[in-house]
Amino acid sequence: MHPLVKLAKDAVEHYVRHGKALKPPDEPTPEMRERAGVFVSLKEKGRLRGCIGTFQPVTGSVALEIIQNAVSAATRDPRFSPVTAAELDSLNYSVDVLTEPEKIRGQEDLDPKVYGVIVKGGDRKGLLLPDLEGVNTVEEQVSIACMKAGISPGEDFELFRFTVRRYR
């Protein structure tokens, strides 16, 4: 198991069992010392069980982003009830470390297999990670991101793209 994925797993298990956040490793890997936005996804039997992340870094390191977002994915994703101790052994984890988002001219600069997308309309933002099962076209990707942001069809919005390093 990759060290970033193990950190996410340990963070969730520690929080669910002890009710407090895991401390970051004493000797973090070079990747853990970087600063970047991070998404942590939890799946159970192949189905999404929680996913929370940050577009850009809000903590001092990738390790802290992983710990914070793993706990949030397990306990604060509004689409799901909090993860219970009985579920811990059946969860699979993935960690996406995001590159800095770059503003793009339009949908012609996107590829849903390569780039994630951020839509921004006013103070509303929606993000969709790249290479997601069932999202095969740029139009689907942008539409889902707009829906997440609460941006209606026909409203103006800006587009940003990013890539990820995905760890499972």
N, CA, C and O atoms as a DFTB+ gen file, in Angstrom:
672 C
 N C O
     1  1       0.851      -1.178       0.000
     2  2       0.000       0.000       0.000
     3  2       0.899       1.245       0.000
     4  3       1.848       1.340       0.778
     5  1       0.584       2.182      -0.876
     6  2       1.371       3.410      -0.973
     7  2       1.286       4.190       0.350
     8  3       0.234       4.197       0.989
     9  1       2.368       4.840       0.761
    10  2       2.374       5.569       2.037
    11  2       1.257       6.631       2.167
    12  3       0.745       6.848       3.266
    13  1       0.884       7.279       1.074
    14  2      -0.191       8.279       1.156
    15  2      -1.541       7.603       1.417
    16  3      -2.364       8.124       2.170
    17  1      -1.760       6.453       0.799
    18  2      -3.002       5.702       1.006
    19  2      -3.032       5.132       2.427
    20  3      -4.071       5.149       3.087
    21  1      -1.903       4.634       2.885
    22  2      -1.826       4.104       4.249
    23  2      -2.113       5.205       5.268
    24  3      -2.777       4.960       6.275
    25  1      -1.617       6.413       5.013
    26  2      -1.886       7.533       5.921
    27  2      -3.382       7.846       5.967
    28  3      -3.926       8.086       7.045
    29  1      -4.051       7.846       4.815
    30  2      -5.500       8.082       4.777
    31  2      -6.248       7.005       5.563
    32  3      -7.138       7.310       6.356
    33  1      -5.880       5.757       5.338
    34  2      -6.512       4.629       6.044
    35  2      -6.282       4.745       7.551
    36  3      -7.219       4.615       8.338
    37  1      -5.035       4.990       7.945
    38  2      -4.724       5.121       9.376
    39  2      -5.478       6.281      10.003
    40  3      -5.940       6.179      11.140
    41  1      -5.609       7.392       9.269
    42  2      -6.312       8.569       9.791
    43  2      -7.782       8.258      10.056
    44  3      -8.318       8.630      11.100
    45  1      -8.436       7.577       9.111
    46  2      -9.851       7.220       9.285
    47  2     -10.006       6.246      10.442
    48  3     -10.856       6.439      11.311
    49  1      -9.192       5.205      10.455
    50  2      -9.328       4.189      11.512
    51  2      -9.062       4.797      12.890
    52  3      -9.770       4.484      13.846
    53  1      -8.059       5.654      13.003
    54  2      -7.746       6.281      14.286
    55  2      -8.914       7.166      14.745
    56  3      -9.303       7.138      15.913
    57  1      -9.462       7.948      13.813
    58  2     -10.561       8.844      14.177
    59  2     -11.815       8.062      14.572
    60  3     -12.451       8.371      15.580
    61  1     -12.165       7.059      13.784
    62  2     -13.382       6.289      14.065
    63  2     -13.245       5.543      15.396
    64  3     -14.213       5.449      16.150
    65  1     -12.075       5.022      15.685
    66  2     -11.876       4.248      16.923
    67  2     -11.625       5.102      18.158
    68  3     -12.020       4.720      19.260
    69  1     -10.972       6.258      17.995
    70  2     -10.544       7.050      19.149
    71  2     -11.158       8.444      19.222
    72  3     -11.021       9.129      20.235
    73  1     -11.843       8.872      18.141
    74  2     -12.515      10.165      18.170
    75  2     -11.592      11.368      18.082
    76  3     -12.007      12.485      18.389
    77  1     -10.353      11.164      17.670
    78  2      -9.455      12.304      17.504
    79  2      -8.551      12.093      16.302
    80  3      -8.345      10.975      15.830
    81  1      -8.019      13.213      15.827
    82  2      -7.199      13.176      14.618
    83  2      -5.856      12.511      14.871
    84  3      -5.267      12.640      15.944
    85  1      -5.394      11.807      13.868
    86  2      -4.076      11.187      13.870
    87  2      -3.018      12.279      13.753
    88  3      -3.220      13.271      13.053
    89  1      -1.912      12.099      14.424
    90  2      -0.790      13.025      14.258
    91  2      -0.047      12.664      12.975
    92  3       0.022      11.489      12.616
    93  1       0.512      13.658      12.276
    94  2       1.263      13.329      11.058
    95  2       2.515      12.522      11.394
    96  3       2.999      12.572      12.524
    97  1       3.037      11.783      10.427
    98  2       4.213      10.952      10.685
    99  2       5.412      11.787      11.127
   100  3       5.599      12.917      10.675
   101  1       6.220      11.210      12.018
   102  2       7.445      11.885      12.464
   103  2       8.442      12.037      11.326
   104  3       9.182      13.019      11.265
   105  1       8.458      11.061      10.426
   106  2       9.368      11.111       9.287
   107  2       8.562      10.980       7.996
   108  3       8.507       9.906       7.396
   109  1       7.938      12.078       7.574
   110  2       7.108      12.012       6.371
   111  2       7.942      11.781       5.115
   112  3       9.109      12.168       5.044
   113  1       7.315      11.138       4.122
   114  2       7.965      10.965       2.822
   115  2       8.065      12.338       2.155
   116  3       7.363      13.267       2.554
   117  1       8.928      12.479       1.144
   118  2       9.015      13.770       0.440
   119  2       7.656      14.251      -0.080
   120  3       7.353      15.443      -0.010
   121  1       6.838      13.333      -0.599
   122  2       5.502      13.711      -1.099
   123  2       4.642      14.296       0.015
   124  3       3.873      15.228      -0.220
   125  1       4.764      13.761       1.215
   126  2       3.954      14.225       2.343
   127  2       4.352      15.627       2.797
   128  3       3.559      16.323       3.431
   129  1       5.572      16.041       2.478
   130  2       6.042      17.368       2.889
   131  2       5.612      18.462       1.911
   132  3       5.655      19.643       2.254
   133  1       5.203      18.090       0.709
   134  2       4.759      19.064      -0.295
   135  2       3.502      19.781       0.198
   136  3       2.903      19.391       1.200
   137  1       3.118      20.826      -0.516
   138  2       1.829      21.488      -0.281
   139  2       1.019      21.369      -1.563
   140  3       1.492      21.730      -2.641
   141  1      -0.197      20.865      -1.444
   142  2      -1.067      20.692      -2.610
   143  2      -2.483      20.425      -2.131
   144  3      -2.691      19.998      -0.996
   145  1      -3.452      20.675      -2.997
   146  2      -4.808      20.229      -2.742
   147  2      -4.838      18.716      -2.814
   148  3      -4.094      18.104      -3.582
   149  1      -5.703      18.114      -2.008
   150  2      -5.773      16.653      -1.920
   151  2      -7.232      16.233      -1.793
   152  3      -8.000      16.839      -1.047
   153  1      -7.604      15.189      -2.528
   154  2      -8.911      14.553      -2.357
   155  2      -8.692      13.139      -1.850
   156  3      -7.805      12.426      -2.319
   157  1      -9.512      12.742      -0.887
   158  2      -9.491      11.375      -0.380
   159  2     -10.854      10.764      -0.674
   160  3     -11.893      11.323      -0.322
   161  1     -10.831       9.609      -1.325
   162  2     -12.066       8.891      -1.659
   163  2     -12.086       7.557      -0.932
   164  3     -11.076       6.857      -0.861
   165  1     -13.253       7.215      -0.391
   166  2     -13.462       5.932       0.263
   167  2     -14.479       5.160      -0.561
   168  3     -15.500       5.707      -0.977
   169  1     -14.196       3.896      -0.792
   170  2     -15.153       3.031      -1.483
   171  2     -15.377       1.786      -0.649
   172  3     -14.489       1.307       0.056
   173  1     -16.597       1.279      -0.753
   174  2     -16.973       0.038      -0.084
   175  2     -17.625      -0.848      -1.139
   176  3     -18.655      -0.487      -1.707
   177  1     -17.025      -2.005      -1.399
   178  2     -17.512      -2.933      -2.424
   179  2     -17.654      -2.216      -3.775
   180  3     -18.628      -2.420      -4.499
   181  1     -16.668      -1.379      -4.097
   182  2     -16.657      -0.693      -5.382
   183  2     -17.550       0.528      -5.484
   184  3     -17.557       1.199      -6.516
   185  1     -18.303       0.830      -4.437
   186  2     -19.225       1.968      -4.477
   187  2     -18.688       3.086      -3.594
   188  3     -18.139       2.842      -2.520
   189  1     -18.858       4.317      -4.067
   190  2     -18.394       5.473      -3.308
   191  2     -19.016       5.471      -1.918
   192  3     -20.215       5.239      -1.762
   193  1     -18.190       5.729      -0.913
   194  2     -18.647       5.770       0.489
   195  2     -18.351       7.126       1.135
   196  3     -18.853       7.444       2.213
   197  1     -17.523       7.916       0.444
   198  2     -17.194       9.254       0.916
   199  2     -16.079       9.837       0.078
   200  3     -15.177       9.117      -0.350
   201  1     -16.135      11.136      -0.159
   202  2     -15.084      11.810      -0.917
   203  2     -15.091      13.281      -0.535
   204  3     -16.082      13.986      -0.729
   205  1     -13.978      13.728       0.009
   206  2     -13.836      15.136       0.402
   207  2     -12.429      15.564       0.031
   208  3     -11.487      14.776       0.108
   209  1     -12.295      16.815      -0.370
   210  2     -10.967      17.301      -0.687
   211  2     -10.880      18.802      -0.711
   212  3     -11.845      19.524      -0.459
   213  1      -9.672      19.243      -1.027
   214  2      -9.373      20.661      -1.105
   215  2      -8.814      20.965      -2.489
   216  3      -7.959      20.236      -2.992
   217  1      -9.297      22.045      -3.106
   218  2      -8.858      22.456      -4.437
   219  2      -7.390      22.866      -4.388
   220  3      -6.598      22.529      -5.268
   221  1      -7.055      23.600      -3.334
   222  2      -5.703      24.089      -3.111
   223  2      -5.371      23.823      -1.653
   224  3      -6.274      23.591      -0.848
   225  1      -4.094      23.851      -1.300
   226  2      -3.743      23.507       0.087
   227  2      -4.320      24.485       1.104
   228  3      -4.328      25.697       0.887
   229  1      -4.801      23.938       2.213
   230  2      -5.287      24.766       3.325
   231  2      -4.493      24.473       4.599
   232  3      -4.696      25.123       5.625
   233  1      -3.597      23.500       4.531
   234  2      -2.746      23.165       5.668
   235  2      -1.286      23.303       5.228
   236  3      -1.008      23.715       4.103
   237  1      -0.377      22.961       6.107
   238  2       1.038      23.127       5.826
   239  2       1.684      22.029       5.021
   240  3       2.829      22.178       4.596
   241  1       0.972      20.899       4.790
   242  2       1.595      19.781       4.072
   243  2       0.548      18.833       3.510
   244  3      -0.605      18.822       3.941
   245  1       0.979      18.038       2.539
   246  2       0.109      17.005       1.976
   247  2      -0.308      16.028       3.075
   248  3      -1.450      15.568       3.083
   249  1       0.588      15.704       3.994
   250  2       0.239      14.781       5.084
   251  2      -0.946      15.314       5.886
   252  3      -1.884      14.572       6.177
   253  1      -0.907      16.599       6.244
   254  2      -2.018      17.178       7.009
   255  2      -3.293      17.254       6.175
   256  3      -4.387      17.038       6.696
   257  1      -3.161      17.559       4.882
   258  2      -4.336      17.583       3.991
   259  2      -4.981      16.195       3.958
   260  3      -6.203      16.071       4.042
   261  1      -4.154      15.156       3.835
   262  2      -4.682      13.787       3.776
   263  2      -5.409      13.451       5.077
   264  3      -6.529      12.942       5.043
   265  1      -4.796      13.725       6.202
   266  2      -5.420      13.397       7.491
   267  2      -6.765      14.113       7.620
   268  3      -7.777      13.491       7.945
   269  1      -6.768      15.406       7.368
   270  2      -7.994      16.197       7.501
   271  2      -9.072      15.734       6.524
   272  3     -10.229      15.568       6.912
   273  1      -8.700      15.523       5.252
   274  2      -9.700      15.164       4.240
   275  2     -10.160      13.717       4.363
   276  3     -11.300      13.406       4.020
   277  1      -9.296      12.827       4.844
   278  2      -9.708      11.435       5.063
   279  2     -10.767      11.370       6.152
   280  3     -11.776      10.682       6.003
   281  1     -10.536      12.087       7.247
   282  2     -11.524      12.109       8.339
   283  2     -12.829      12.739       7.842
   284  3     -13.913      12.238       8.140
   285  1     -12.726      13.826       7.092
   286  2     -13.934      14.466       6.561
   287  2     -14.678      13.553       5.594
   288  3     -15.907      13.500       5.624
   289  1     -13.957      12.834       4.738
   290  2     -14.611      11.905       3.802
   291  2     -15.364      10.817       4.554
   292  3     -16.428      10.375       4.122
   293  1     -14.806      10.391       5.678
   294  2     -15.429       9.318       6.468
   295  2     -16.572       9.815       7.348
   296  3     -17.472       9.045       7.684
   297  1     -16.546      11.085       7.722
   298  2     -17.511      11.544       8.736
   299  2     -18.365      12.736       8.325
   300  3     -19.387      12.998       8.958
   301  1     -17.967      13.476       7.267
   302  2     -18.671      14.727       6.966
   303  2     -19.165      14.849       5.530
   304  3     -19.655      15.911       5.146
   305  1     -19.052      13.803       4.731
   306  2     -19.600      13.873       3.374
   307  2     -21.117      13.869       3.513
   308  3     -21.684      12.889       3.994
   309  1     -21.794      14.961       3.097
   310  2     -23.240      15.063       3.327
   311  2     -24.071      14.006       2.605
   312  3     -25.250      13.832       2.913
   313  1     -23.475      13.306       1.657
   314  2     -24.213      12.277       0.918
   315  2     -24.315      10.958       1.673
   316  3     -25.091      10.082       1.292
   317  1     -23.530      10.813       2.748
   318  2     -23.436       9.527       3.440
   319  2     -23.469       9.721       4.950
   320  3     -23.127      10.789       5.457
   321  1     -23.886       8.671       5.663
   322  2     -23.778       8.672       7.118
   323  2     -22.307       8.442       7.479
   324  3     -21.552       7.910       6.666
   325  1     -21.892       8.836       8.689
   326  2     -20.494       8.624       9.076
   327  2     -20.115       7.139       9.059
   328  3     -20.928       6.269       9.370
   329  1     -18.865       6.880       8.690
   330  2     -18.333       5.520       8.680
   331  2     -18.321       4.988      10.114
   332  3     -17.994       5.709      11.056
   333  1     -18.683       3.717      10.256
   334  2     -18.669       3.074      11.571
   335  2     -17.475       2.137      11.683
   336  3     -16.865       1.771      10.679
   337  1     -17.150       1.756      12.901
   338  2     -16.035       0.836      13.134
   339  2     -16.256      -0.487      12.411
   340  3     -15.295      -1.105      11.951
   341  1     -17.508      -0.931      12.303
   342  2     -17.809      -2.194      11.633
   343  2     -17.473      -2.161      10.142
   344  3     -17.271      -3.214       9.537
   345  1     -17.411      -0.981       9.548
   346  2     -17.133      -0.860       8.112
   347  2     -15.645      -0.773       7.789
   348  3     -15.263      -0.961       6.634
   349  1     -14.808      -0.497       8.759
   350  2     -13.408      -0.165       8.493
   351  2     -12.683      -1.212       7.655
   352  3     -11.921      -0.851       6.758
   353  1     -12.897      -2.477       7.917
   354  2     -12.184      -3.527       7.190
   355  2     -12.633      -3.667       5.736
   356  3     -11.939      -4.289       4.932
   357  1     -13.789      -3.094       5.396
   358  2     -14.293      -3.250       4.029
   359  2     -14.029      -2.020       3.148
   360  3     -14.465      -1.989       1.997
   361  1     -13.336      -1.026       3.661
   362  2     -13.105       0.198       2.898
   363  2     -11.830       0.124       2.058
   364  3     -10.822      -0.449       2.472
   365  1     -11.903       0.714       0.877
   366  2     -10.734       0.926       0.019
   367  2     -10.551       2.430      -0.117
   368  3     -11.521       3.188      -0.127
   369  1      -9.301       2.848      -0.221
   370  2      -8.969       4.260      -0.206
   371  2      -8.237       4.657      -1.476
   372  3      -7.483       3.865      -2.041
   373  1      -8.464       5.884      -1.922
   374  2      -7.602       6.475      -2.948
   375  2      -7.338       7.918      -2.558
   376  3      -8.176       8.591      -1.958
   377  1      -6.144       8.370      -2.918
   378  2      -5.707       9.724      -2.619
   379  2      -5.300      10.369      -3.932
   380  3      -4.478       9.825      -4.670
   381  1      -5.879      11.538      -4.226
   382  2      -5.517      12.315      -5.410
   383  2      -4.828      13.585      -4.957
   384  3      -5.399      14.376      -4.206
   385  1      -3.597      13.780      -5.414
   386  2      -2.848      15.001      -5.126
   387  2      -2.941      15.873      -6.380
   388  3      -2.523      15.465      -7.464
   389  1      -3.491      17.069      -6.217
   390  2      -3.796      17.935      -7.350
   391  2      -2.638      18.865      -7.693
   392  3      -1.901      19.319      -6.817
   393  1      -2.496      19.137      -8.998
   394  2      -1.599      20.201      -9.424
   395  2      -2.338      21.526      -9.260
   396  3      -3.553      21.551      -9.063
   397  1      -1.601      22.609      -9.343
   398  2      -2.209      23.947      -9.267
   399  2      -3.195      24.111     -10.427
   400  3      -2.818      23.887     -11.577
   401  1      -4.455      24.497     -10.155
   402  2      -5.409      24.683     -11.255
   403  2      -4.958      25.806     -12.196
   404  3      -4.406      26.815     -11.760
   405  1      -5.207      25.606     -13.505
   406  2      -4.896      26.637     -14.483
   407  2      -6.165      27.028     -15.227
   408  3      -6.952      26.174     -15.634
   409  1      -6.348      28.330     -15.397
   410  2      -7.521      28.824     -16.122
   411  2      -7.375      28.454     -17.597
   412  3      -6.287      28.547     -18.167
   413  1      -8.484      28.034     -18.204
   414  2      -8.463      27.657     -19.619
   415  2      -9.500      28.463     -20.388
   416  3     -10.407      29.056     -19.805
   417  1      -9.344      28.472     -21.721
   418  2     -10.240      29.250     -22.582
   419  2     -11.614      28.611     -22.704
   420  3     -12.631      29.304     -22.720
   421  1     -11.640      27.287     -22.789
   422  2     -12.924      26.634     -23.005
   423  2     -12.801      25.125     -22.931
   424  3     -11.745      24.575     -22.620
   425  1     -13.914      24.475     -23.225
   426  2     -13.985      23.023     -23.099
   427  2     -13.032      22.300     -24.048
   428  3     -12.688      21.142     -23.812
   429  1     -12.602      22.972     -25.119
   430  2     -11.659      22.333     -26.056
   431  2     -10.312      22.049     -25.396
   432  3      -9.519      21.266     -25.920
   433  1     -10.047      22.679     -24.250
   434  2      -8.794      22.457     -23.518
   435  2      -8.914      21.349     -22.466
   436  3      -8.011      21.166     -21.650
   437  1     -10.015      20.621     -22.486
   438  2     -10.243      19.564     -21.490
   439  2     -10.211      18.180     -22.125
   440  3     -10.461      18.022     -23.319
   441  1      -9.905      17.197     -21.314
   442  2     -10.008      15.779     -21.644
   443  2     -10.334      15.092     -20.322
   444  3      -9.487      15.068     -19.430
   445  1     -11.545      14.527     -20.165
   446  2     -11.964      13.997     -18.859
   447  2     -11.111      12.839     -18.345
   448  3     -11.154      12.519     -17.157
   449  1     -10.343      12.212     -19.224
   450  2      -9.462      11.128     -18.771
   451  2      -8.148      11.676     -18.206
   452  3      -7.496      11.016     -17.398
   453  1      -7.763      12.876     -18.629
   454  2      -6.477      13.460     -18.255
   455  2      -6.619      14.568     -17.213
   456  3      -5.852      14.630     -16.252
   457  1      -7.615      15.445     -17.414
   458  2      -7.753      16.629     -16.576
   459  2      -8.992      16.566     -15.698
   460  3     -10.051      16.099     -16.119
   461  1      -8.840      17.043     -14.478
   462  2      -9.986      17.367     -13.653
   463  2     -10.434      18.760     -14.039
   464  3      -9.705      19.493     -14.708
   465  1     -11.641      19.125     -13.615
   466  2     -12.176      20.439     -13.972
   467  2     -12.731      21.127     -12.735
   468  3     -13.298      20.499     -11.840
   469  1     -12.546      22.444     -12.719
   470  2     -13.184      23.301     -11.721
   471  2     -13.989      24.324     -12.496
   472  3     -13.475      24.972     -13.408
   473  1     -15.256      24.466     -12.128
   474  2     -16.088      25.528     -12.687
   475  2     -16.283      26.559     -11.588
   476  3     -16.439      26.214     -10.417
   477  1     -16.273      27.835     -11.982
   478  2     -16.421      28.914     -11.008
   479  2     -17.379      29.942     -11.571
   480  3     -17.125      30.543     -12.616
   481  1     -18.478      30.138     -10.873
   482  2     -19.457      31.148     -11.241
   483  2     -19.735      32.004     -10.017
   484  3     -20.382      31.547      -9.075
   485  1     -19.255      33.237     -10.022
   486  2     -19.374      34.075      -8.819
   487  2     -18.554      33.460      -7.705
   488  3     -17.364      33.193      -7.873
   489  1     -19.192      33.234      -6.563
   490  2     -18.475      32.615      -5.437
   491  2     -18.747      31.114      -5.341
   492  3     -18.370      30.471      -4.361
   493  1     -19.399      30.564      -6.358
   494  2     -19.706      29.134      -6.368
   495  2     -18.659      28.381      -7.186
   496  3     -18.267      28.818      -8.269
   497  1     -18.215      27.243      -6.650
   498  2     -17.229      26.413      -7.345
   499  2     -17.671      24.960      -7.302
   500  3     -18.256      24.501      -6.321
   501  1     -17.384      24.255      -8.369
   502  2     -17.607      22.822      -8.410
   503  2     -16.397      22.153      -9.034
   504  3     -15.806      22.674      -9.980
   505  1     -16.037      21.017      -8.508
   506  2     -14.855      20.297      -8.976
   507  2     -15.228      18.872      -9.316
   508  3     -16.049      18.251      -8.640
   509  1     -14.617      18.358     -10.374
   510  2     -14.749      16.950     -10.705
   511  2     -13.362      16.429     -11.047
   512  3     -12.657      16.992     -11.885
   513  1     -12.987      15.343     -10.382
   514  2     -11.685      14.728     -10.597
   515  2     -11.614      14.111     -11.995
   516  3     -12.654      13.825     -12.589
   517  1     -10.420      13.901     -12.527
   518  2     -10.298      13.258     -13.841
   519  2     -10.464      11.741     -13.753
   520  3     -10.385      11.142     -12.681
   521  1     -10.693      11.158     -14.903
   522  2     -10.681       9.705     -15.075
   523  2     -11.618       8.984     -14.108
   524  3     -11.232       8.032     -13.429
   525  1     -12.878       9.474     -14.068
   526  2     -13.890       8.839     -13.224
   527  2     -14.745       7.900     -14.057
   528  3     -15.103       8.205     -15.194
   529  1     -15.062       6.766     -13.479
   530  2     -15.903       5.785     -14.159
   531  2     -17.251       6.415     -14.495
   532  3     -17.880       7.035     -13.638
   533  1     -17.692       6.258     -15.739
   534  2     -18.985       6.767     -16.167
   535  2     -18.958       8.197     -16.672
   536  3     -19.978       8.689     -17.154
   537  1     -17.825       8.881     -16.578
   538  2     -17.698      10.243     -17.106
   539  2     -16.767      10.157     -18.315
   540  3     -15.545      10.101     -18.177
   541  1     -17.376      10.148     -19.505
   542  2     -16.618       9.867     -20.719
   543  2     -16.428      11.057     -21.643
   544  3     -15.582      11.017     -22.536
   545  1     -17.209      12.123     -21.438
   546  2     -17.092      13.271     -22.333
   547  2     -16.847      14.542     -21.522
   548  3     -17.155      14.614     -20.332
   549  1     -16.289      15.532     -22.196
   550  2     -16.058      16.836     -21.585
   551  2     -17.399      17.435     -21.146
   552  3     -17.501      18.028     -20.072
   553  1     -18.421      17.273     -21.985
   554  2     -19.732      17.840     -21.669
   555  2     -20.292      17.258     -20.370
   556  3     -20.830      17.990     -19.539
   557  1     -20.163      15.937     -20.197
   558  2     -20.620      15.306     -18.952
   559  2     -19.832      15.845     -17.759
   560  3     -20.404      16.169     -16.718
   561  1     -18.527      15.934     -17.922
   562  2     -17.652      16.384     -16.846
   563  2     -18.026      17.801     -16.408
   564  3     -18.178      18.055     -15.213
   565  1     -18.174      18.714     -17.349
   566  2     -18.497      20.103     -17.034
   567  2     -19.904      20.206     -16.452
   568  3     -20.137      20.965     -15.512
   569  1     -20.830      19.448     -17.007
   570  2     -22.211      19.470     -16.512
   571  2     -22.290      19.028     -15.049
   572  3     -22.986      19.656     -14.250
   573  1     -21.589      17.962     -14.699
   574  2     -21.589      17.470     -13.315
   575  2     -20.935      18.491     -12.392
   576  3     -21.432      18.743     -11.294
   577  1     -19.826      19.079     -12.827
   578  2     -19.153      20.097     -12.008
   579  2     -20.073      21.302     -11.789
   580  3     -20.130      21.841     -10.684
   581  1     -20.792      21.726     -12.835
   582  2     -21.736      22.846     -12.701
   583  2     -22.857      22.501     -11.732
   584  3     -23.252      23.330     -10.913
   585  1     -23.372      21.273     -11.826
   586  2     -24.433      20.846     -10.921
   587  2     -23.933      20.897      -9.468
   588  3     -24.652      21.354      -8.579
   589  1     -22.709      20.430      -9.234
   590  2     -22.133      20.449      -7.887
   591  2     -21.995      21.876      -7.362
   592  3     -22.131      22.122      -6.164
   593  1     -21.723      22.818      -8.276
   594  2     -21.542      24.214      -7.881
   595  2     -22.861      24.966      -7.758
   596  3     -22.900      26.070      -7.215
   597  1     -23.942      24.373      -8.260
   598  2     -25.225      25.074      -8.272
   599  2     -25.303      26.102      -9.387
   600  3     -26.022      27.094      -9.275
   601  1     -24.561      25.864     -10.464
   602  2     -24.574      26.755     -11.625
   603  2     -25.568      26.194     -12.633
   604  3     -25.428      25.057     -13.082
   605  1     -26.556      26.979     -12.981
   606  2     -27.622      26.541     -13.890
   607  2     -27.164      26.601     -15.338
   608  3     -26.270      27.376     -15.676
   609  1     -27.785      25.768     -16.216
   610  2     -27.471      25.846     -17.643
   611  2     -27.720      27.273     -18.145
   612  3     -28.722      27.898     -17.799
   613  1     -26.807      27.766     -18.953
   614  2     -26.941      29.117     -19.492
   615  2     -26.225      30.182     -18.678
   616  3     -25.982      31.281     -19.177
   617  1     -25.877      29.868     -17.409
   618  2     -25.138      30.832     -16.591
   619  2     -23.685      30.884     -17.048
   620  3     -23.140      29.891     -17.529
   621  1     -23.069      32.043     -16.893
   622  2     -21.652      32.179     -17.214
   623  2     -20.805      31.586     -16.097
   624  3     -21.159      31.675     -14.922
   625  1     -19.688      30.982     -16.474
   626  2     -18.740      30.459     -15.486
   627  2     -17.362      30.383     -16.113
   628  3     -17.214      30.360     -17.335
   629  1     -16.360      30.344     -15.254
   630  2     -14.975      30.181     -15.687
   631  2     -14.600      28.711     -15.566
   632  3     -15.160      27.978     -14.751
   633  1     -13.640      28.291     -16.392
   634  2     -13.152      26.913     -16.364
   635  2     -11.676      26.875     -15.977
   636  3     -10.872      27.692     -16.425
   637  1     -11.351      25.907     -15.137
   638  2      -9.978      25.645     -14.742
   639  2      -9.742      24.149     -14.897
   640  3     -10.667      23.349     -14.763
   641  1      -8.504      23.780     -15.180
   642  2      -8.174      22.360     -15.263
   643  2      -6.963      22.079     -14.376
   644  3      -6.191      22.972     -14.026
   645  1      -6.834      20.803     -14.030
   646  2      -5.708      20.351     -13.216
   647  2      -5.488      18.877     -13.511
   648  3      -6.355      18.206     -14.071
   649  1      -4.336      18.390     -13.131
   650  2      -4.073      16.955     -13.202
   651  2      -3.897      16.450     -11.778
   652  3      -3.783      17.231     -10.833
   653  1      -3.878      15.132     -11.647
   654  2      -3.699      14.533     -10.323
   655  2      -2.659      13.422     -10.392
   656  3      -2.436      12.814     -11.439
   657  1      -2.045      13.181      -9.273
   658  2      -1.302      11.943      -9.046
   659  2      -2.235      11.112      -8.159
   660  3      -2.523      11.478      -7.020
   661  1      -2.691      10.001      -8.700
   662  2      -3.680       9.165      -8.001
   663  2      -2.973       7.969      -7.379
   664  3      -2.202       7.263      -8.030
   665  1      -3.259       7.770      -6.114
   666  2      -2.672       6.636      -5.366
   667  2      -3.801       5.788      -4.842
   668  3      -4.787       6.294      -4.308
   669  1      -3.640       4.453      -5.006
   670  2      -4.669       3.522      -4.513
   671  2      -4.030       2.480      -3.649
   672  3      -4.718       1.599      -3.133
